[in-house]
Amino acid sequence: MTERTTEVGPLRLGEAVPDASFLSVLEHRGASPTWDLGPGTASGMPEATTILALTWPGGVVMAGDRRATAGNVIAHSRVRKVYPADEHSAVAISGTAGMALELIKLFQTELEHYEKIEGTSLSLEGKANFLARMIRGNLALAFQGLIVIPLFCGYDVNEGTGRLFSFDVVGGRYDELHYATTGSGGQEARSFLKGAWSPDLTQDRAVATAIEALVAASEEDAATGGPDIRRGIFPTVVTVTQGGVVELTDDDIASVAASVLEGRP
């Protein structure tokens, strides 16, 4: 059982704040997020599994399956793993589900806080660097088995292109050119994307490719959940373009998933 604490009182007039980071404000007030960990905490905790992202000329598609597992048991079948980070970026989670969800909430707050303090948003590169810093801050817990490894993507308004970033457990940040995957089914999804990705993908084809990669992963990895049309469980899929982040509805995904499943050998 874990307990998270983030209590903080109001800032006093004229009180110095270290920088435009919300986490720095919490640390300055002695109220940074902490977790009480008991022995064997990581054992049996739900794990978020396969997530992926791929580029096409107009932006990026990010997708994640809905299954979370605890050991060999399906803990949840409708876990959301892909979230908007801000207007022009999105983030997906894999690893210890509870920790990952808290990290995403804090990351979203950080980006909003920075924009309010500075009057402008971070560059896409700056957002990726900040997320790497947050992952690095989780290193002590990662050694206890509470590992969080996200993917991050966005539309770089300065360069006019979609970009995506992967990370490792110690906070290493890597620019990915065309596609990236992580989670228990990540290797299977990557193998599929290696053959399916092309530089002339349309948005519709990129979405279908992302869903088919998750299906391919689910066929080899028991911890990855494929689309379940009968129960209405579909992957979470978002697109990130110059116009912003758009999440596809279940109705949109259902027709694509049905077509993908019908076409699988």
N, C-alpha and C positions, 0 to 999 in steps of 0.2 A: 504494500500500500504506500503510495507516495502522497505527500502533501506539499502544495506549492504556496508560497507566501510572497505577496507583492504589495504589502501595505505601505502607503506613503502619504504624508500630510501635505497640505498646500504649501507652495513656495512662498516665502516671505518677501515683501517688497524690497527690492534692491539686493536680494540674495544672489550670489554668483553661482552660475551654472557652468560646469566644466566645458561643455560643447553642445552641439545641436542633437546629441544622441539622447533618446529617451532612457536608455539603459544607464547612461552616465548620470542622468538626473536621479534615477533610483539609487545608484551606487553612492552618489554625493549625499543623499539623505539616509544612507544606511539601510535601504530597503530593497536591494537588488533581489531578483527571484532566487529562491533557495528551495531545495528538495530534501525532505527527510527520507532517508533510504534505510530500509531494514535489511537484514541478511537475506540473500537469495532473492532480492527484489526483481531482478530481470527474469527469473524463471516463471514461465507461464503468462507473461505479459503479452497482450496483442501486438502483432507485428504487421505493419503496412507493407505490402509487397510491390508489385511491378508498376513502374511509372516510366514514361518515355516522352521524348519531344523530337520533332523534326522540322526542318525548314522547307519553305517553298519560296519562290521569288517575291511574294507579297508579304511574308511574315513567318510565323511559327505556329505549329500545332502542338499542344501538350495534352497528354492523355494518361489516365491511370485506371486500373481495374478497381473493383469495389470490395475485394476480399481482404480480411485481416485474419491472421492465424495465431494460435497460441500453441506452440509445439505442433502436434499432428492434428489439432482440432481447429475447425473453422470457427473463429470467435465471433466474427461479424461479417455480414454479406453485403452491407450497404455503406461501407466507410467511404467518405469523400477524401480524396488524396490530392486533388488539384484545386488551387485557389488563385484568384487574382491577388497580386501583391500591391499593385496600384493601377493607375489608368493604362499604362503601357507595358506592364510586365505581369508574369504569372510564376507561381512556384508550386512544385509537387513534392510530396513527402514519401519517404520509405524509411523503414526502421521501426523503432519502438513507437507505437502509434500515439500514446498520450504525450510523450515528450515532443514528438514531431509536431503535433497540433499546437502545443504551447509555443514552440519555436516560431511557427508560422504566424500566430497571433501577435507575438512580440515583434516579428519582422514587419508585419503590416503597420503596427503602431509606430515603429521606428521611422518608416518612410513617411508616414503622415506627419509625425512630429517634426522631422527634419524640414519638410516643406513649409510647415507653419512658422518655424523659427527662422529659416533662411529666406523664405519668400520664393523659393524655387525648388524644383525636385532634383534629387541626385541624378547624375548620369547613369546610364545602364551599367557601365563598368563599375561605378561607385556602389551601386546596389549589390552587384555580385560580390564585390570585395567586402561589403558590410556583412552579407550573409555568410561568407567564409569566416569572418571574425566571430560570428555567433556560433558557428559549428565548432570552431577551435575552443571557444569558451565552454563547450560541453565535453571536452576531452576526458576530464576526470570521471564523468559518468559513463562515457563510452567504454572506459576500461572495466567498468562494472557490468557491461553488457547492454547498457541503455544507449544504443547507437542510433543516430539520426543522420541520414544522408539524403538531401534534397536534390532536385534539379531546378534550375532557374532559367527563364527565358524572357525575352521582351523584344519590343521593336525599338531599335536605336534611331531616334528621330534625327540625330546629327549625321548618321551615316546612311539613313534611308533604307535600312535592311533589318531583317529579323536575326537575332543572335540567341545562342543558348550556351549554358554553362553547366558543367558537372563539378562535383566536389568529392573529396575523400574524407575519411573519418577524422583526420587531423586538421581539416580546414583548407587543404589544398584546393585551389580553384583552377579549372581548366576550360578554355574556350573549345567548344565543339563546332566543327564546320557544318555538318549536315544533319546529324542525329545523335541522340544520347539516350541511354537507358540505365536503370539501376533497379535494385530489388531482387527478389529471389528468382524471378523469371526474366531478369534483365539480359542475361546472355542469350537466351532463346529469342527474345525480342530483337536484340541487336543483330543476330544472325539473319533474321528475316529482313530487317531494314537494310542491311548491307546489300541484299539483292534487289530490294523493291524501290529504294530511293533513287530519284533521278533529278537533275537540275531543272527540268521543265514541268515539275508537278504543278497542277492547279490546286486551288484551295480544297475543292471537293475531293480530288484524288488524294491529297495529303491527309485529309480526315479519314478517308477509307483505309489508307495505308496504315495509319496509326491504330485503328480499330483491328485491322487484320493482324498487325504485329502482336497485339494483346491476345488475340485468339490463338495465334501460333504459340505464344508463351504458355497459355493455359493448357494447351495440348501436351506439353512436356513437363510443366511445373504444377504440382498439386496445390501450391499456395497461391496461385494466380487464378482469379475467377474470370471466365469468359462471359460474354453477354448471355443473359438468361431471359429469353423472350417470353416464356410462359409466366414467369414471376415478375417481369418488368424491371429487371436489374440490368443496367447498362453502364458501360464505362463513363467516367466523367471526361469530357473533352472541351477544351477551350482553344480559341484562335486568338492570336495577338497580331494586329496589323497597325498601320498608321492611324486607323480609326479607333484603336483601343482594344480592350479585352472583351471578347464575346464568348459566353458559355452556350454550347449547343443544348437544346432541349432534348428530353428523352424521346420525344416524337421524331426529332431530326435524326437521332442516333439509331433509333429502332429500325428505320428503313435501311440505313446503311449496314447495320449489323446483320439484318436478315439477308441482304444481298451477299455480304461477306461469308456468312455461314453456308449459304447455298452453294457458293463457289468453291468452298474448301474440298480438297480430295478426300 
